């Protein structure tokens, strides 16, 4: 049973994506970032990137890192966000299923060990990334509010986090 919980354990936990530097990723052999969109980069109800997010994406790309957005949200939502940035994306991803993680790697032309998954949810981003064999970074959600399905996931995530703490697997505070 404890082994099952390892699928929900991110390799890193950071306050926000701005704590993720290209130098540290490159040091670890990372060449690509698959990132969630809603509540990872911007609030789930914010249609476009903030200037800070745009700068972060540009910094990653200038450092030679490829960025692909992998979102469970619909095409209109994801396209509206990604097109102005020129960022490749996969929508309706059905995370944590592996199919679109595989598609993202193929689009980037990278191997699993060269890519990190960044997201705000254990149930979709971390579980999907870990099951697929990627490094994972969990970020604190940028908004305190969520869509309906995400609210349900957060309830389950709180229980998983509590269990991981009891097992001594995580040291950070929420």
N, C-alpha and C positions, 0 to 999 in steps of 0.2 A: 504493500500500500504506500509506503514512504517513497518508493521509487516513482510511482505515478505522480507524486507532487513535484518531482524534479522537472517535469514538463512545464510547470508553471513558474519555474525559478529563472528569472532573467540573469544574464551574465553581468549586467550592470543596472544600476538604478540611479537616475539623475532627476534633478528638479525640473529641468526643461531642456529642449533641444539645444539651447545656447551653451549648455555645459558640455556638449559634444564637439570636440575640436578635430579638424582634419588631421593635424599632426599625430594625435593619439591613435586615430583610426589607421592611418598609414603605417605607423609603428607596428601595429598588430597585423599588418598584411591585408588590410581591408582596402578594396578598390571600388566598392559599390555600397550604396545605402538604399534599402527598401524602407520606406516610411509610410506609416498610416497618415491620414489627413485629419479627420475630425477629432478634436480635443488632444491631438498630438502636436500639430503645427499651428492650428487656429481653432477657435471655438467652433463647435459643430454647426452653428447657425450663422457663421461669418462667411460670406460668399467668396471673398478674395483674400489674397495674401497681404499681410501687413508689410510695411517697408523692412522691418527687422527680419521677417521670414524670407523675404526676397533676397536680402543681403546675405543671410545664412546659406541659402541655396547657391548663390553666386560664389561665395567663399569656398564651399565644398567643391563646386565644379572647377573653379580656378586651381584648386589643389589637385585636380585630376580624379576626383571621386565622382562616379556616376550616381545620380539620384533618380529613383523611380517611386512614384506614389502608388501604393496598393491599398485600395479602399473598398469597403463593403457598400459604400454609398452608390447612388445611381450615376449614370453618365453625365446628365446635365450638371449635377452638383460638382463632380470631380473635374469635368472639362472646363467649367467656368473658373475654377481655381487654377488649374494647371496650364491652360493655354497661354495666358499672359506671361507666364514664367518660362514657357517653352519646355516644361518638364513632362517627360513621358509618364503615363499612368495606366493603371488597370483598375477598372471600376467593377462593381458587382462581384467582388473578388471571392466572396463566400469563405473568408478566413474563419476558422483555422484550417480549412481544407488545403491540401498541398498543390493542387492544380495550378493556381495562379502565382504561387511562389516560384514554381518551376518555370512558368511563362516569363516572369520578371527576370530571372537569371538568364534565360535564353535571350531575351531582348538586350540585356546588358553584355552578353557574351562572357559571363564570369562564372566561376565555380563557387559552390556553397561556402567554402572556407574563406572566400574573398569578399563576402557580403555580410552586412549586419542588418537586422530587422529592428526598427525603432517604432515603438507604439505606446499607447497609454492603457491598453487593456491586456490583462492576463489571459482572458478567455479566447481572444482572437489573435492578437499580435504576438504575444510571448509564446502561447501554446502552439500556434501555427509555425512560428519561426523555429522554435526548439524541435518540434516534431520533424520539420523538414531538414534540420541539421545546420541552421544558421546561428551565428552569435545573435544575442538579443539584448536590447536596451529598453528598459521600461522608463517612461517619463511620467511625471505627475500630470494629470489631465489639466488642460489650460482653462477649462470652464467647470464650474460646480454643477451645472445642469447637463442633462443628457437626454437623448431620445428614449423612447419607451423600451426598446430591446436592450439598450445599453444600461438602463436603470436596473433591469433584471440581472444582467451580467455583473454589474458592480456589487449587487447583493451577494452573489456567489463568490466573487473575488474577495470580498471582505473575509469570508469564512476561510478561503484558501490561504490568504495572507496570515490570518490568525494561526492557522495550522502550521504554516511554514515558520512562523516565529517560535511557536512551541517546540518545533523540531530543531530549532537553533540554526535554521538555514538562511535567515535574513537578519541583518543587523540594523538596517535603516529604520527610521521613524516615518510614519505616514504624515 
